[in-house]
Amino acid sequence: RREIAVLDKAINKAVRAIEKKQPMHIKLQEQIRHSNETIKSSTKDMQAAQAELDKQQEVVDALRADLDKVKHAQQQFEERVASEEGKELQLASAQLQEYHRIKE
């Protein structure tokens, strides 16, 4: 009987200790749940931001390609102008007739 009383007392002490820690346990579980939700939300936001970054990078790449085309066309134009510099302007016969008509 003495052993039962000692065990009963130990059990009651353990139950009280658990009950005393129960509010802290609930609070920690709530903090963990909130942290998990925050992580989930942040992950979703990060994925959306990464998708937007990828989309914007594609736009930048396309604009750079367009700029390269424009620079190439400008270079070709400047080379053509430089090669034609000093050459006389040759008009087709219809253009030459129109020129003389306007000139008179």
All heavy atoms as an XYZ file, in Angstrom:
844
protein
N       0.797     -1.187      0.000
C       0.000      0.000      0.000
C       0.841      1.253      0.000
O       0.443      2.255     -0.573
C      -0.904     -0.019      1.202
C      -1.814     -1.204      1.151
C      -3.064     -0.919      1.787
N      -3.946     -1.976      1.393
C      -5.144     -2.068      1.713
N      -5.666     -1.163      2.476
N      -5.877     -3.031      1.318
N       1.936      1.180      0.657
C       2.829      2.328      0.708
C       3.371      2.601     -0.694
O       3.463      3.755     -1.106
C       3.969      2.050      1.693
C       4.978      3.175      1.739
C       5.780      3.112      3.037
N       6.986      3.847      3.020
C       7.065      5.169      3.104
N       5.988      5.868      3.216
N       8.216      5.768      3.097
N       3.676      1.533     -1.412
C       4.184      1.700     -2.774
C       3.127      2.323     -3.673
O       3.422      3.179     -4.511
C       4.600      0.348     -3.363
C       5.802     -0.256     -2.703
C       6.093     -1.645     -3.232
O       5.469     -2.056     -4.242
O       6.953     -2.302     -2.662
N       1.897      1.914     -3.479
C       0.804      2.472     -4.272
C       0.656      3.951     -3.970
O       0.469      4.770     -4.871
C      -0.511      1.707     -3.993
C      -0.384      0.276     -4.517
C      -1.685      2.406     -4.651
C      -1.559     -0.602     -4.179
N       0.745      4.317     -2.710
C       0.620      5.723     -2.311
C       1.762      6.539     -2.902
O       1.563      7.658     -3.376
C       0.603      5.840     -0.794
N       2.986      5.981     -2.890
C       4.151      6.685     -3.456
C       3.965      6.843     -4.973
O       4.201      7.924     -5.534
C       5.457      5.929     -3.124
C       6.631      6.508     -3.898
C       5.734      5.961     -1.633
N       3.536      5.769     -5.621
C       3.314      5.835     -7.072
C       2.174      6.801     -7.408
O       2.259      7.573     -8.368
C       3.006      4.443     -7.639
C       4.184      3.468     -7.678
C       3.715      2.099     -8.140
C       5.270      3.984     -8.605
N       1.104      6.752     -6.614
C      -0.034      7.646     -6.831
C       0.401      9.104     -6.673
O       0.006      9.974     -7.463
C      -1.151      7.306     -5.833
C      -2.459      7.971     -6.204
O      -2.718      8.116     -7.432
O      -3.208      8.356     -5.293
N       1.222      9.360     -5.680
C       1.729     10.710     -5.446
C       2.614     11.152     -6.615
O       2.514     12.281     -7.086
C       2.525     10.749     -4.139
C       2.905     12.115     -3.708
C       3.598     12.075     -2.340
C       3.968     13.465     -1.890
N       4.631     13.481     -0.599
N       3.449     10.251     -7.123
C       4.320     10.559     -8.257
C       3.485     10.827     -9.509
O       3.778     11.748    -10.290
C       5.302      9.426     -8.490
N       2.438     10.013     -9.689
C       1.554     10.207    -10.849
C       0.861     11.557    -10.757
O       0.798     12.304    -11.741
C       0.533      9.048    -10.957
C       1.252      7.757    -11.361
C      -0.576      9.381    -11.939
C       0.371      6.523    -11.298
N       0.326     11.874     -9.591
C      -0.351     13.162     -9.400
C       0.609     14.328     -9.633
O       0.228     15.339    -10.244
C      -0.967     13.250     -7.997
C      -2.210     12.387     -7.871
O      -2.850     12.094     -8.872
N      -2.537     11.985     -6.656
N       1.828     14.183     -9.194
C       2.834     15.232     -9.392
C       3.129     15.400    -10.887
O       3.222     16.520    -11.389
C       4.114     14.873     -8.628
C       5.164     15.942     -8.673
C       6.380     15.549     -7.830
C       7.437     16.637     -7.886
N       8.617     16.302     -7.101
N       3.235     14.270    -11.599
C       3.504     14.318    -13.034
C       2.323     14.939    -13.781
O       2.512     15.750    -14.700
C       3.794     12.920    -13.563
N       1.103     14.582    -13.378
C      -0.095     15.150    -14.017
C      -0.145     16.654    -13.791
O      -0.435     17.422    -14.717
C      -1.376     14.454    -13.483
C      -2.623     15.209    -13.894
C      -1.449     13.019    -13.980
N       0.145     17.111    -12.603
C       0.155     18.551    -12.304
C       1.231     19.269    -13.123
O       1.008     20.369    -13.636
C       0.362     18.789    -10.804
C      -0.874     18.567     -9.974
C      -0.735     19.123     -8.561
N       0.439     18.636     -7.861
C       0.508     17.525     -7.118
N      -0.561     16.764     -6.985
N       1.617     17.177     -6.521
N       2.379     18.640    -13.266
C       3.457     19.238    -14.051
C       3.030     19.362    -15.518
O       3.281     20.380    -16.174
C       4.729     18.406    -13.928
N       2.352     18.310    -16.018
C       1.872     18.345    -17.406
C       0.809     19.427    -17.560
O       0.828     20.200    -18.527
C       1.319     16.961    -17.831
C       2.479     15.977    -17.971
C       0.535     17.054    -19.132
C       2.042     14.540    -18.200
N      -0.128     19.474    -16.613
C      -1.182     20.491    -16.672
C      -0.603     21.897    -16.578
O      -1.110     22.823    -17.211
C      -2.209     20.255    -15.553
C      -3.084     19.037    -15.794
C      -3.982     18.707    -14.610
O      -3.838     19.326    -13.534
O      -4.837     17.811    -14.777
N       0.442     22.037    -15.803
C       1.084     23.338    -15.660
C       1.746     23.753    -16.990
O       1.753     24.927    -17.351
C       2.125     23.276    -14.543
C       2.735     24.598    -14.204
C       3.694     24.469    -13.024
C       4.284     25.811    -12.672
N       5.226     25.708    -11.550
N       2.290     22.771    -17.718
C       2.982     23.054    -18.971
C       2.027     23.109    -20.167
O       2.419     23.527    -21.250
C       4.070     22.011    -19.224
C       5.207     22.112    -18.237
C       6.265     21.085    -18.500
C       7.366     21.195    -17.447
N       8.438     20.246    -17.670
N       0.780     22.690    -19.983
C      -0.177     22.625    -21.077
C      -0.375     23.988    -21.773
O      -0.337     24.042    -22.995
C      -1.526     22.083    -20.569
C      -2.547     21.827    -21.644
C      -2.184     20.634    -22.511
O      -1.330     19.826    -22.180
N      -2.853     20.545    -23.648
N      -0.562     25.083    -21.047
C      -0.729     26.375    -21.733
C       0.502     26.740    -22.579
O       0.368     27.262    -23.694
C      -0.929     27.383    -20.608
C      -1.446     26.582    -19.464
C      -0.794     25.225    -19.609
N       1.688     26.452    -22.078
C       2.914     26.734    -22.824
C       2.966     25.871    -24.083
O       3.349     26.337    -25.161
C       4.147     26.493    -21.951
C       5.457     26.756    -22.683
S       5.621     28.443    -23.260
C       6.246     29.198    -21.792
N       2.545     24.630    -23.960
C       2.529     23.706    -25.090
C       1.570     24.223    -26.179
O       1.909     24.242    -27.366
C       2.112     22.310    -24.622
C       2.009     21.300    -25.713
N       3.096     20.825    -26.392
C       0.910     20.698    -26.262
C       2.689     19.968    -27.306
N       1.369     19.864    -27.246
N       0.391     24.654    -25.764
C      -0.594     25.178    -26.713
C      -0.046     26.439    -27.390
O      -0.175     26.611    -28.605
C      -1.935     25.459    -26.000
C      -2.565     24.134    -25.563
C      -2.874     26.251    -26.900
C      -3.780     24.299    -24.674
N       0.578     27.302    -26.603
C       1.150     28.533    -27.142
C       2.245     28.212    -28.170
O       2.293     28.813    -29.246
C       1.728     29.379    -26.013
C       2.280     30.701    -26.466
C       2.802     31.521    -25.292
C       3.405     32.819    -25.767
N       3.953     33.607    -24.668
N       3.090     27.244    -27.854
C       4.153     26.866    -28.784
C       3.581     26.246    -30.060
O       4.069     26.520    -31.162
C       5.132     25.902    -28.118
C       6.014     26.524    -27.031
C       6.835     25.444    -26.337
C       6.920     27.596    -27.604
N       2.542     25.428    -29.909
C       1.905     24.845    -31.094
C       1.334     25.944    -31.983
O       1.435     25.880    -33.208
C       0.806     23.866    -30.685
C       1.333     22.531    -30.213
C       0.198     21.577    -29.861
O      -0.834     21.986    -29.322
N       0.392     20.300    -30.168
N       0.730     26.959    -31.389
C       0.169     28.073    -32.155
C       1.283     28.855    -32.855
O       1.135     29.254    -34.013
C      -0.639     28.997    -31.233
C      -1.267     30.172    -31.927
C      -2.256     29.781    -33.013
O      -2.846     28.688    -32.963
O      -2.422     30.585    -33.954
N       2.392     29.055    -32.174
C       3.525     29.754    -32.790
C       4.082     28.947    -33.978
O       4.435     29.506    -35.008
C       4.622     30.013    -31.768
C       4.281     31.108    -30.788
C       5.347     31.285    -29.714
O       6.221     30.443    -29.536
N       5.261     32.395    -28.990
N       4.154     27.646    -33.815
C       4.641     26.779    -34.891
C       3.684     26.848    -36.082
O       4.116     26.976    -37.229
C       4.806     25.323    -34.394
C       5.993     25.237    -33.432
C       4.990     24.359    -35.564
C       6.087     23.922    -32.682
N       2.384     26.789    -35.825
C       1.391     26.869    -36.896
C       1.516     28.205    -37.631
O       1.529     28.256    -38.858
C      -0.020     26.709    -36.328
C      -1.106     26.659    -37.403
C      -2.511     26.794    -36.818
N      -2.734     28.061    -36.155
C      -2.926     29.235    -36.779
N      -2.893     29.292    -38.077
N      -3.142     30.335    -36.085
N       1.633     29.279    -36.865
C       1.764     30.612    -37.464
C       3.057     30.708    -38.296
O       3.043     31.250    -39.414
C       1.753     31.686    -36.375
C       1.915     33.064    -36.897
N       0.940     33.706    -37.629
C       2.955     33.931    -36.830
C       1.377     34.907    -37.978
N       2.594     35.067    -37.497
N       4.142     30.178    -37.779
C       5.418     30.192    -38.507
C       5.305     29.399    -39.807
O       5.810     29.830    -40.850
C       6.544     29.632    -37.651
O       6.764     30.471    -36.535
N       4.643     28.259    -39.758
C       4.457     27.451    -40.963
C       3.623     28.190    -42.010
O       3.914     28.135    -43.206
C       3.820     26.107    -40.625
C       4.807     25.166    -39.956
O       6.011     25.292    -40.118
N       4.288     24.231    -39.185
N       2.586     28.882    -41.561
C       1.770     29.669    -42.488
C       2.588     30.802    -43.102
O       2.463     31.093    -44.293
C       0.542     30.236    -41.776
C      -0.513     29.196    -41.457
C      -1.683     29.768    -40.681
O      -1.716     30.995    -40.412
O      -2.589     28.990    -40.332
N       3.408     31.448    -42.290
C       4.258     32.530    -42.782
C       5.245     31.998    -43.818
O       5.464     32.628    -44.857
C       5.014     33.195    -41.615
O       4.065     33.681    -40.658
C       5.887     34.334    -42.102
N       5.823     30.852    -43.547
C       6.763     30.241    -44.500
C       6.041     29.910    -45.802
O       6.554     30.190    -46.889
C       7.405     28.973    -43.889
C       8.378     29.361    -42.779
C       8.106     28.143    -44.963
C       8.860     28.186    -41.944
N       4.861     29.342    -45.711
C       4.082     28.986    -46.901
C       3.756     30.233    -47.719
O       3.927     30.247    -48.944
C       2.807     28.268    -46.481
C       1.976     27.747    -47.624
C       0.755     26.994    -47.097
C      -0.103     26.488    -48.242
N      -1.285     25.771    -47.733
N       3.306     31.277    -47.045
C       2.964     32.527    -47.728
C       4.202     33.168    -48.361
O       4.157     33.634    -49.507
C       2.318     33.495    -46.731
O       2.085     34.739    -47.332
N       5.298     33.180    -47.629
C       6.536     33.764    -48.146
C       7.065     32.977    -49.340
O       7.561     33.566    -50.310
C       7.604     33.809    -47.050
O       7.187     34.655    -46.003
N       6.938     31.674    -49.289
C       7.364     30.830    -50.408
C       6.533     31.134    -51.643
O       7.070     31.264    -52.751
C       7.249     29.345    -50.033
O       8.070     29.081    -48.891
C       7.680     28.446    -51.175
N       5.233     31.289    -51.453
C       4.341     31.615    -52.565
C       4.712     32.988    -53.154
O       4.786     33.144    -54.377
C       2.893     31.618    -52.082
C       1.879     31.810    -53.160
C       0.467     31.725    -52.587
C      -0.572     31.969    -53.658
N      -1.931     31.910    -53.117
N       4.953     33.975    -52.293
C       5.356     35.309    -52.751
C       6.685     35.258    -53.495
O       6.857     35.921    -54.518
C       5.463     36.277    -51.570
C       4.110     36.605    -50.948
O       3.066     36.330    -51.578
O       4.104     37.144    -49.815
N       7.608     34.477    -52.986
C       8.917     34.359    -53.621
C       8.782     33.731    -55.011
O       9.418     34.180    -55.969
C       9.858     33.511    -52.760
C      11.258     33.383    -53.338
S      12.318     32.278    -52.396
C      11.599     30.699    -52.800
N       7.940     32.722    -55.136
C       7.739     32.081    -56.435
C       7.103     33.054    -57.427
O       7.483     33.090    -58.599
C       6.879     30.823    -56.281
C       7.604     29.692    -55.592
C       6.695     28.524    -55.241
O       5.471     28.648    -55.213
N       7.291     27.374    -54.959
N       6.149     33.853    -56.956
C       5.516     34.848    -57.827
C       6.535     35.892    -58.258
O       6.571     36.301    -59.424
C       4.341     35.509    -57.112
N       7.380     36.332    -57.326
C       8.414     37.317    -57.653
C       9.420     36.732    -58.640
O       9.868     37.425    -59.564
C       9.118     37.779    -56.373
N       9.767     35.467    -58.486
C      10.708     34.823    -59.404
C      10.100     34.717    -60.800
O      10.782     34.950    -61.799
C      11.092     33.428    -58.892
C      12.137     32.742    -59.740
C      13.474     33.457    -59.761
O      13.974     33.865    -58.734
N      14.046     33.635    -60.935
N       8.812     34.397    -60.869
C       8.134     34.317    -62.167
C       8.122     35.681    -62.836
O       8.369     35.793    -64.049
C       6.710     33.791    -61.987
N       7.861     36.734    -62.066
C       7.866     38.094    -62.616
C       9.272     38.486    -63.064
O       9.445     39.111    -64.112
C       7.339     39.090    -61.575
C       7.258     40.513    -62.064
C       6.284     40.725    -63.221
O       5.335     39.926    -63.388
O       6.480     41.687    -63.979
N      10.266     38.106    -62.286
C      11.654     38.383    -62.668
C      12.004     37.682    -63.978
O      12.608     38.293    -64.872
C      12.609     37.926    -61.561
C      14.104     38.041    -61.859
C      14.502     39.508    -62.023
C      14.913     37.386    -60.760
N      11.596     36.430    -64.111
C      11.858     35.685    -65.346
C      11.178     36.358    -66.536
O      11.768     36.490    -67.614
C      11.375     34.240    -65.219
C      12.184     33.438    -64.205
O      13.301     33.879    -63.837
O      11.700     32.371    -63.765
N       9.935     36.799    -66.321
C       9.185     37.471    -67.386
C       9.890     38.774    -67.790
O      10.049     39.054    -68.975
C       7.766     37.764    -66.880
C       6.844     38.394    -67.872
C       5.474     38.582    -67.228
C       4.551     39.386    -68.101
N       3.258     39.630    -67.449
N      10.310     39.548    -66.806
C      10.987     40.809    -67.098
C      12.338     40.567    -67.776
O      12.759     41.350    -68.632
C      11.176     41.630    -65.812
C       9.878     42.142    -65.218
C       9.142     43.084    -66.148
O       9.745     43.866    -66.862
N       7.822     42.983    -66.151
N      13.009     39.489    -67.403
C      14.291     39.157    -68.034
C      14.093     38.836    -69.506
O      14.913     39.215    -70.343
C      14.964     37.990    -67.309
C      16.366     37.701    -67.790
C      17.310     38.875    -67.601
O      17.372     39.467    -66.541
N      18.028     39.245    -68.645
N      12.998     38.162    -69.819
C      12.688     37.870    -71.220
C      12.466     39.164    -71.997
O      12.916     39.297    -73.135
C      11.446     36.980    -71.316
C      11.673     35.552    -70.873
C      10.403     34.716    -70.886
O       9.360     35.200    -71.387
O      10.449     33.583    -70.391
N      11.767     40.119    -71.379
C      11.535     41.419    -72.026
C      12.860     42.134    -72.258
O      13.113     42.666    -73.346
C      10.581     42.291    -71.170
C      10.521     43.715    -71.700
C       9.187     41.678    -71.129
N      13.720     42.125    -71.253
C      15.034     42.769    -71.376
C      15.842     42.109    -72.490
O      16.464     42.796    -73.316
C      15.807     42.721    -70.032
C      17.257     43.115    -70.212
C      15.130     43.618    -69.004
N      15.833     40.786    -72.539
C      16.566     40.071    -73.585
C      16.041     40.433    -74.978
O      16.820     40.645    -75.913
C      16.483     38.558    -73.369
C      17.239     38.103    -72.126
O      18.083     38.871    -71.609
O      16.989     36.970    -71.660
N      14.710     40.516    -75.110
C      14.116     40.876    -76.402
C      14.503     42.301    -76.785
O      14.829     42.573    -77.951
C      12.600     40.729    -76.341
N      14.482     43.208    -75.820
C      14.862     44.598    -76.106
C      16.338     44.701    -76.489
O      16.692     45.478    -77.390
C      14.554     45.490    -74.901
C      13.065     45.724    -74.627
C      12.888     46.461    -73.303
C      12.411     46.489    -75.761
N      17.171     43.935    -75.841
C      18.597     43.945    -76.201
C      18.800     43.420    -77.619
O      19.618     43.946    -78.373
C      19.407     43.122    -75.208
C      19.629     43.836    -73.904
C      20.541     43.077    -72.980
N      20.787     43.877    -71.785
C      21.054     43.380    -70.615
N      21.148     42.080    -70.441
N      21.263     44.167    -69.574
N      18.053     42.379    -77.973
C      18.148     41.835    -79.331
C      17.690     42.887    -80.343
O      18.328     43.070    -81.391
C      17.308     40.566    -79.456
N      16.601     43.584    -80.031
C      16.130     44.649    -80.918
C      17.161     45.760    -81.037
O      17.398     46.288    -82.131
C      14.808     45.236    -80.408
C      13.636     44.275    -80.547
O      13.782     43.263    -81.268
O      12.583     44.543    -79.938
N      17.781     46.124    -79.931
C      18.808     47.171    -79.953
C      19.992     46.751    -80.818
O      20.511     47.555    -81.592
C      19.282     47.481    -78.523
C      20.369     48.542    -78.388
C      19.889     49.877    -78.933
C      20.810     48.666    -76.937
N      20.385     45.493    -80.721
C      21.479     44.996    -81.559
C      21.117     45.090    -83.041
O      21.947     45.481    -83.868
C      21.825     43.545    -81.196
C      22.533     43.433    -79.853
O      23.054     44.454    -79.367
O      22.572     42.310    -79.298
N      19.856     44.760    -83.377
C      19.410     44.861    -84.771
C      19.458     46.308    -85.254
O      19.889     46.578    -86.376
C      17.988     44.310    -84.916
C      17.887     42.819    -84.786
C      16.432     42.374    -84.875
C      16.291     40.887    -84.605
N      14.870     40.471    -84.613
N      19.001     47.225    -84.404
C      18.996     48.640    -84.772
C      20.425     49.147    -84.955
O      20.717     49.869    -85.918
C      18.239     49.485    -83.716
C      18.457     50.973    -83.929
C      16.759     49.154    -83.743
N      21.308     48.770    -84.057
C      22.705     49.199    -84.183
C      23.328     48.655    -85.469
O      24.077     49.360    -86.150
C      23.522     48.738    -82.973
C      23.260     49.554    -81.725
C      24.115     49.068    -80.571
C      23.905     49.905    -79.329
N      24.737     49.449    -78.216
N      23.007     47.411    -85.785
C      23.538     46.802    -87.008
C      23.003     47.535    -88.238
O      23.755     47.836    -89.177
C      23.174     45.315    -87.064
C      23.702     44.608    -88.260
N      25.038     44.329    -88.422
C      23.068     44.130    -89.366
C      25.208     43.718    -89.578
N      24.022     43.580    -90.170
N      21.690     47.841    -88.231
C      21.091     48.568    -89.353
C      21.695     49.965    -89.469
O      21.951     50.445    -90.585
C      19.576     48.650    -89.170
N      21.936     50.613    -88.344
C      22.544     51.942    -88.360
C      23.953     51.873    -88.954
O      24.335     52.709    -89.773
C      22.608     52.526    -86.952
C      23.258     53.887    -86.903
C      23.431     54.399    -85.471
O      23.227     53.664    -84.511
N      23.800     55.654    -85.340
N      24.699     50.881    -88.560
C      26.057     50.718    -89.076
C      26.029     50.496    -90.591
O      26.812     51.109    -91.321
C      26.754     49.548    -88.382
C      28.181     49.343    -88.847
C      28.830     48.138    -88.172
O      28.188     47.424    -87.408
N      30.088     47.900    -88.464
N      25.125     49.649    -91.049
C      25.018     49.411    -92.489
C      24.618     50.687    -93.229
O      25.159     50.984    -94.299
C      23.991     48.301    -92.769
C      24.472     46.923    -92.409
C      23.421     45.872    -92.710
O      22.221     46.139    -92.713
N      23.887     44.657    -92.978
N      23.693     51.440    -92.645
C      23.262     52.685    -93.268
C      24.426     53.672    -93.358
O      24.647     54.292    -94.402
C      22.103     53.301    -92.473
C      21.706     54.662    -92.955
C      20.945     54.816    -94.104
C      22.090     55.799    -92.255
C      20.583     56.075    -94.542
C      21.737     57.057    -92.686
C      20.977     57.202    -93.839
N      25.162     53.811    -92.261
C      26.291     54.736    -92.254
C      27.362     54.311    -93.254
O      27.969     55.157    -93.920
C      26.872     54.852    -90.844
C      25.955     55.613    -89.900
C      26.425     55.596    -88.455
O      27.427     54.905    -88.140
O      25.784     56.268    -87.627
N      27.589     53.019    -93.384
C      28.559     52.531    -94.366
C      28.079     52.829    -95.786
O      28.869     53.236    -96.647
C      28.787     51.028    -94.187
C      29.575     50.677    -92.945
C      29.623     49.179    -92.663
O      29.016     48.394    -93.443
O      30.246     48.783    -91.671
N      26.778     52.653    -96.020
C      26.226     52.920    -97.343
C      26.310     54.411    -97.671
O      26.681     54.802    -98.775
C      24.775     52.445    -97.424
C      24.256     52.462    -98.864
C      22.851     51.945    -98.964
N      21.973     52.978    -98.423
C      20.823     52.741    -97.822
N      20.414     51.513    -97.662
N      20.082     53.726    -97.379
N      26.004     55.252    -96.694
C      26.090     56.700    -96.899
C      27.528     57.093    -97.186
O      27.805     57.899    -98.084
C      25.530     57.471    -95.684
C      25.896     58.939    -95.736
C      24.015     57.295    -95.594
N      28.468     56.534    -96.447
C      29.885     56.866    -96.640
C      30.360     56.401    -98.019
O      31.150     57.103    -98.672
C      30.729     56.223    -95.551
N      29.883     55.249    -98.484
C      30.327     54.758    -99.786
C      29.691     55.556   -100.924
O      30.272     55.670   -102.001
C      30.018     53.275    -99.939
O      28.626     53.071   -100.060
N      28.514     56.110   -100.711
C      27.845     56.880   -101.753
C      28.246     58.351   -101.730
O      27.896     59.095   -102.642
C      26.330     56.746   -101.608
C      25.839     55.352   -101.933
C      24.348     55.193   -101.749
O      23.658     56.167   -101.399
O      23.852     54.073   -101.954
N      28.929     58.752   -100.710
C      29.358     60.140   -100.595
C      30.307     60.467   -101.739
O      31.226     59.721   -102.044
C      30.061     60.362    -99.256
C      30.034     61.772    -98.777
C      30.517     61.844    -97.344
O      31.734     61.926    -97.150
O      29.658     61.769    -96.445
N      30.084     61.547   -102.380
C      30.944     61.938   -103.483
C      30.420     61.458   -104.814
O      30.843     61.944   -105.854
N      29.513     60.519   -104.831
C      28.929     60.070   -106.083
C      27.825     61.054   -106.466
O      27.178     61.636   -105.614
C      28.311     58.678   -105.949
C      29.312     57.572   -105.767
C      28.572     56.239   -105.722
C      29.544     55.084   -105.543
N      28.849     53.809   -105.422
N      27.665     61.228   -107.751
C      26.596     62.101   -108.207
C      25.273     61.388   -108.035
O      25.165     60.176   -108.179
C      26.783     62.456   -109.689
C      27.837     63.506   -109.924
C      27.812     63.982   -111.366
O      26.728     64.026   -111.979
O      28.881     64.288   -111.875
N      24.277     62.167   -107.760
C      22.941     61.639   -107.637
C      22.414     61.367   -109.034
O      22.426     62.256   -109.888
C      22.049     62.657   -106.909
C      20.617     62.250   -106.665
C      20.561     61.018   -105.758
C      19.850     63.386   -106.033
N      22.027     60.167   -109.286
C      21.527     59.813   -110.608
C      20.013     59.635   -110.520
O      19.529     58.875   -109.690
C      22.175     58.530   -111.114
C      23.664     58.674   -111.329
C      24.271     57.378   -111.832
O      23.608     56.363   -111.916
N      25.539     57.438   -112.182
N      19.330     60.362   -111.367
C      17.883     60.282   -111.364
C      17.414     59.484   -112.566
O      18.018     59.531   -113.640
C      17.280     61.690   -111.427
C      17.616     62.630   -110.274
C      17.043     64.011   -110.549
C      17.091     62.095   -108.965
N      16.338     58.792   -112.373
C      15.726     58.090   -113.493
C      15.173     59.146   -114.452
O      14.948     60.295   -114.075
C      14.622     57.174   -113.002
N      14.933     58.768   -115.699
C      14.507     59.750   -116.693
C      13.199     60.423   -116.295
O      13.041     61.635   -116.483
C      14.387     59.102   -118.075
O      13.363     58.128   -118.063
N      12.274     59.702   -115.708
C      11.004     60.301   -115.282
C      11.252     61.292   -114.153
O      10.653     62.371   -114.118
C      10.024     59.223   -114.845
N      12.139     60.952   -113.264
C      12.465     61.848   -112.159
C      13.179     63.093   -112.681
O      12.944     64.201   -112.197
C      13.341     61.140   -111.125
C      12.621     60.045   -110.374
C      13.585     59.244   -109.503
O      14.743     59.050   -109.887
N      13.096     58.782   -108.361
N      14.047     62.907   -113.657
C      14.787     64.025   -114.232
C      13.829     64.971   -114.940
O      13.943     66.198   -114.803
C      15.848     63.504   -115.209
C      16.868     64.509   -115.704
C      17.593     65.185   -114.545
C      17.865     63.842   -116.633
N      12.869     64.442   -115.684
C      11.864     65.287   -116.352
C      11.053     66.066   -115.323
O      10.790     67.246   -115.492
C      10.948     64.433   -117.217
C      11.610     63.902   -118.471
C      10.706     62.942   -119.221
O       9.581     62.667   -118.798
N      11.205     62.407   -120.327
N      10.668     65.398   -114.221
C       9.888     66.071   -113.159
C      10.725     67.169   -112.533
O      10.215     68.252   -112.246
C       9.450     65.041   -112.107
C       8.649     65.615   -110.972
C       7.284     66.128   -111.395
O       6.794     65.813   -112.505
O       6.684     66.875   -110.588
N      12.003     66.897   -112.325
C      12.917     67.897   -111.756
C      12.949     69.149   -112.645
O      12.815     70.272   -112.162
C      14.313     67.305   -111.590
C      15.369     68.344   -111.245
C      15.444     68.860   -109.963
C      16.260     68.785   -112.204
C      16.400     69.812   -109.659
C      17.211     69.740   -111.914
C      17.283     70.251   -110.604
O      18.224     71.204   -110.310
N      13.132     68.950   -113.938
C      13.207     70.095   -114.848
C      11.875     70.832   -114.931
O      11.836     72.048   -115.031
C      13.654     69.642   -116.260
C      15.109     69.260   -116.301
N      16.113     70.135   -115.980
C      15.730     68.093   -116.642
C      17.296     69.539   -116.107
N      17.069     68.270   -116.520
N      10.765     70.095   -114.866
C       9.446     70.718   -114.905
C       9.247     71.617   -113.688
O       8.792     72.748   -113.796
C       8.358     69.635   -114.958
C       6.960     70.219   -115.141
C       5.898     69.139   -115.005
N       5.777     68.601   -113.671
C       5.190     69.210   -112.619
N       4.697     70.421   -112.766
N       5.123     68.643   -111.461
N       9.629     71.119   -112.501
C       9.480     71.889   -111.270
C      10.433     73.082   -111.260
O      10.073     74.169   -110.827
C       9.714     70.999   -110.039
C       8.606     69.945   -109.948
C       9.760     71.821   -108.774
C       8.834     68.920   -108.879
N      11.601     72.884   -111.794
C      12.632     73.912   -111.786
C      12.182     75.109   -112.628
O      12.503     76.256   -112.328
C      13.947     73.338   -112.323
C      15.112     74.292   -112.209
C      16.369     73.598   -112.674
C      17.519     74.581   -112.672
N      18.717     74.001   -113.223
N      11.449     74.877   -113.723
C      11.033     75.966   -114.607
C       9.968     76.785   -114.048
O       9.423     77.202   -113.296
C      10.536     75.396   -115.935
C      11.645     74.728   -116.698
C      11.120     74.041   -117.964
O       9.921     73.997   -118.205
O      11.954     73.549   -118.709
